[in-house]
Amino acid sequence: MLNWSKIDTVLLDMDGTLLDLHFDNHFWLDVIPKAHAVKQGLTLEQARADILARYEAVMGQIEWYCLDYWQQQLQLPIMELKREIQHLISVREDVPAFLQALKAAGKELILLTNAHPDSLSLKVERTQFDQYLDKLISTHSYGVSKESQQLWQQVQADLGFDKDRTLFVDDSLAVLAAAREYGIGHLLAIANPDSQQPHNDITDYPAICDYRTLLPIS
């Protein structure tokens, strides 16, 4: 599926790609609507409808991923609520062997996530997955998300990677499409980002459900 001799740099998404997306799905689709219902005196159905409409309005924009934005919008203690369910944060079981193999093969490993820095910090604190990586980047430092060509231009200018010799791994088809448009040479989709949900049927990109199927790496 991948010719590792033609790949020097590996850019990796976090949620759903290195970490199980179950934590985030549960938080944004269950915890937040329930807290919103209590805060605003709504039924759970009303709160969920309102929340989903708010999500859709900023989907794919940096605000969608911004904890400060949601705290201001909803008047809820977002990080406090995240910490209440932090036990659900977990590394995908196939990730450690994959990252260790990439590191042993001398690949440059860079996290490129749309997650807010506070969320990134919490997940690193809980899992220590950063031990395998050379650099961690939150797109919030650029003010635009991975869905934007502007983000890719800025990241490449800063990192200096060779687009043709770079692999980008993500579970979001919209983000993969942006990477493809920018000209990233190698793309890989994750078909099972949430361990509690069915696998996604992906045909537009090479896709896997287990990184260990890509081993060995040289």
Buried (B, 14 or more C-beta within 10 A) or exposed (E): EBEBEEBBBBBBBBBBBBBBBBBBBBBBEEBBBBBBBEEEEBEEEBBBEBBEEBBEEBEBBBBBBBBEBBBEBBEBEBBEBBEEEBEBBBBBEBBBBBBBBBBEBEBBBBBBBBBBBBBBBBBBEBBEBBEBBEEBBBBBEBEBBBBBEEBBEBBBEEBEBEBEBBBBBBBBBEBBBBBBEBEBBBBBBBBBBBEEEEEBEBEEBEBBEBBEEBBEBE
